[in-house]
Amino acid sequence: MVQFDQVLNRKGTNCAKWDRQGGDGSILYSTPMYTHIRRLPQEARAAVTEVPMKENNLFYTMDFEALEQAVTPQTGVYVLCNPHNPVGRVFTRQELTQVADFAKKHELFVVADEIHCELVLEGEHIPYFSLNKEAEQNSITLCSAGKIANIPGLPLAYAIIPNPDLRKRFEEEALGLFPVRNILAETALTAAYNGSCDAWKEELRDYLRANRDYLEARISEIPGRMDSHEF
């Protein structure tokens, strides 16, 4: 359960370079990865290690053996994108638990980009922080209504930080980095999550499923096509 005072109206970039000891650590993530996340080295001024995911006929999974080889004592954060952009994976509970075990073993924070969490067409999105107490207390979840409510132009993202000490540190880092709150954006965010848009959201997902099914059907007619997997 995430209480209201655990949700911050901020965007989180500098948090990506923290380590559990209160210093600045290097960043680790799996590729391919969303372009803006790959800009973290410049934005957070931290070293980054990229680890390619395993790919089998366009189906991607995290390569935990490679992650084990890539992590160092200087690594402070693992950046998780779930649902994944751009590969389209919705990671399973087993996969996310492996991430949590990996993070615990190496004392890493997990910064989870879950902005597409309401656009899952099949299966279930599992918030990283919901896995267990360890994951809850050592993670920051970044999200926005921009995707599901089609309001990416409004300047309002938010971070879910159940750990009060971590949340305080995040707020201190955020001072002076972000613009003042935007009343139009906050009104839109309230409307996106107060239940008044639930029917519209389901209609949107139905529409996107139909688009996907149409695309798959047309692609299936192409000679030499690859089989579809998970979208």
C-alpha positions in Angstrom: 0.0 0.0 0.0 1.5 3.3 -1.1 0.2 6.2 1.0 -0.4 9.7 -0.4 2.6 11.2 1.3 4.8 8.5 -0.3 4.1 9.9 -3.8 6.2 12.9 -4.9 5.3 15.2 -7.7 8.8 15.2 -9.1 10.9 13.7 -11.9 13.9 11.6 -10.8 17.2 11.9 -12.6 19.8 12.5 -9.9 18.5 9.6 -7.9 19.8 7.3 -10.5 23.4 7.7 -9.3 22.8 7.0 -5.6 24.1 4.1 -3.7 22.9 2.6 -0.4 25.7 4.1 1.6 24.6 7.6 0.8 27.2 8.3 -1.9 27.2 8.4 -5.7 27.4 5.0 -7.4 27.7 4.0 -11.1 24.6 2.9 -13.1 23.8 -0.5 -14.5 21.1 -1.3 -16.9 20.1 -3.8 -19.6 19.9 -2.9 -23.3 18.2 -2.2 -25.6 16.9 0.7 -23.4 14.7 3.8 -23.9 16.7 6.6 -25.3 16.2 9.1 -22.5 17.4 6.5 -19.9 20.5 6.1 -21.9 21.2 9.8 -21.5 21.6 9.3 -17.7 25.4 9.5 -18.0 25.2 13.1 -19.1 22.2 14.0 -16.9 23.4 12.4 -13.7 27.1 12.7 -14.4 27.7 9.1 -13.4 29.5 6.1 -15.0 27.2 3.7 -16.8 27.6 0.0 -17.7 25.3 -1.4 -20.4 24.5 -5.1 -20.4 22.8 -6.5 -23.5 19.7 -8.6 -23.0 19.4 -12.1 -24.4 17.5 -12.2 -27.6 15.8 -15.2 -29.2 13.8 -14.5 -32.4 13.0 -11.0 -31.1 12.0 -12.3 -27.6 14.2 -10.5 -25.0 15.1 -11.7 -21.5 17.5 -10.2 -18.9 20.9 -11.8 -18.9 21.6 -12.3 -15.2 24.9 -14.1 -15.8 26.2 -11.1 -17.8 24.8 -8.7 -15.1 26.8 -10.6 -12.5 29.9 -10.2 -14.5 29.3 -6.5 -15.1 28.5 -5.4 -11.5 31.3 -3.9 -9.5 31.7 -2.5 -5.9 31.2 0.9 -7.4 27.8 0.1 -8.9 25.1 1.8 -7.0 21.9 1.5 -9.1 20.2 -0.9 -11.4 17.7 0.8 -13.7 14.7 -1.3 -14.6 12.2 -0.5 -17.3 9.0 -2.5 -16.9 6.9 -2.7 -19.0 10.0 -2.5 -21.2 10.6 0.2 -23.8 11.4 -0.7 -26.5 11.2 -4.5 -26.5 7.6 -4.6 -25.2 8.2 -7.2 -22.5 6.0 -7.3 -19.3 8.4 -9.0 -16.9 7.1 -11.9 -14.9 7.1 -12.1 -11.1 9.9 -14.7 -11.4 12.0 -12.3 -13.5 11.4 -9.4 -11.2 12.2 -11.5 -8.2 15.6 -12.3 -9.8 16.2 -8.6 -10.2 15.3 -8.1 -6.5 17.7 -10.9 -5.5 20.4 -9.5 -7.6 19.9 -6.0 -6.2 20.0 -7.3 -2.6 23.1 -9.4 -3.2 25.0 -6.4 -4.5 23.3 -3.8 -2.3 21.9 -1.8 -5.3 19.1 0.6 -5.4 16.6 -0.1 -8.2 15.1 2.8 -10.1 12.0 1.4 -11.9 10.6 3.2 -14.9 7.0 1.9 -15.0 5.4 4.7 -17.1 3.7 2.1 -19.4 2.2 0.1 -16.5 -1.4 0.8 -17.5 -0.9 0.0 -21.1 -0.4 -3.7 -20.6 -2.6 -5.5 -23.2 -2.0 -9.0 -22.0 -0.9 -10.4 -18.7 -0.3 -8.4 -15.5 2.0 -5.6 -14.5 3.7 -6.2 -11.2 5.1 -3.1 -9.5 8.7 -3.7 -8.5 8.2 -2.3 -5.0 5.4 -4.7 -4.3 7.6 -7.8 -4.5 8.8 -7.8 -0.9 10.0 -5.5 1.9 13.5 -5.4 0.6 12.4 -4.2 -2.8 10.0 -1.7 -1.3 12.6 -0.1 0.9 15.4 0.1 -1.7 13.7 1.3 -4.8 12.2 4.4 -6.5 9.4 3.9 -9.0 9.0 6.6 -11.6 5.7 7.0 -13.4 3.3 9.3 -15.1 -0.2 9.5 -16.5 1.2 10.8 -19.7 1.0 7.5 -21.6 -2.4 6.1 -20.5 -4.2 9.4 -20.4 -2.4 10.9 -23.5 -1.1 14.0 -21.6 2.7 13.7 -22.2 2.8 17.5 -22.8 1.8 18.3 -19.2 4.8 18.7 -16.9 4.0 16.2 -14.2 5.7 12.9 -13.4 5.9 11.4 -10.0 8.0 9.1 -7.9 6.8 6.4 -5.5 9.2 6.1 -2.6 7.9 4.1 0.4 11.2 4.5 2.3 10.9 7.8 4.3 14.7 8.4 4.6 15.1 7.8 0.9 12.1 10.0 0.1 13.6 12.8 2.2 16.9 12.5 0.3 15.1 12.6 -3.0 13.2 15.8 -2.0 16.4 17.4 -1.0 18.1 16.5 -4.3 15.1 17.8 -6.1 15.2 21.3 -4.6 16.0 23.8 -7.4 16.0 21.1 -10.1 12.4 21.1 -11.1 9.8 23.7 -11.9 7.0 24.7 -9.6 3.9 22.7 -9.6 1.6 23.1 -12.6 -2.1 23.4 -11.5 -3.4 22.2 -14.9 -1.1 19.2 -14.8 -2.1 18.3 -11.3 -5.8 18.6 -12.2 -5.3 16.3 -15.2 -3.4 13.8 -13.0 -6.2 13.7 -10.5 -8.7 13.0 -13.2 -6.5 10.3 -14.6 -6.5 8.4 -11.3 -9.8 9.1 -9.5 -11.8 6.5 -11.5 -13.6 8.9 -13.8 -11.5 7.7 -16.7 -11.5 4.0 -16.1 -14.0 3.2 -18.9 -12.0 5.4 -21.3 -8.8 3.6 -20.4 -10.4 0.2 -21.1 -11.7 1.4 -24.4 -8.1 2.6 -25.2 -6.6 -0.8 -24.4 -9.3 -2.5 -26.5 -8.5 -0.1 -29.4 -4.8 -0.8 -29.1 -5.4 -4.6 -29.0 -7.4 -4.3 -32.2 -4.5 -2.4 -33.8 -2.0 -5.0 -32.7 -4.2 -7.9 -33.9 -4.6 -6.2 -37.3 -0.9 -5.7 -37.6 -0.1 -9.3 -36.6 -2.7 -10.6 -39.1 -1.2 -8.6 -41.9 2.4 -9.4 -41.0 1.5 -13.1 -40.9 0.7 -12.8 -44.7 4.3 -11.8 -45.4 6.5 -14.6 -46.7 9.5 -15.3 -44.4 8.0 -13.4 -41.5 9.1 -14.0 -37.9 6.6 -15.3 -35.4 5.1 -12.7 -33.0 5.8 -13.0 -29.3 4.6 -10.7 -26.5 3.3 -7.2 -27.1 
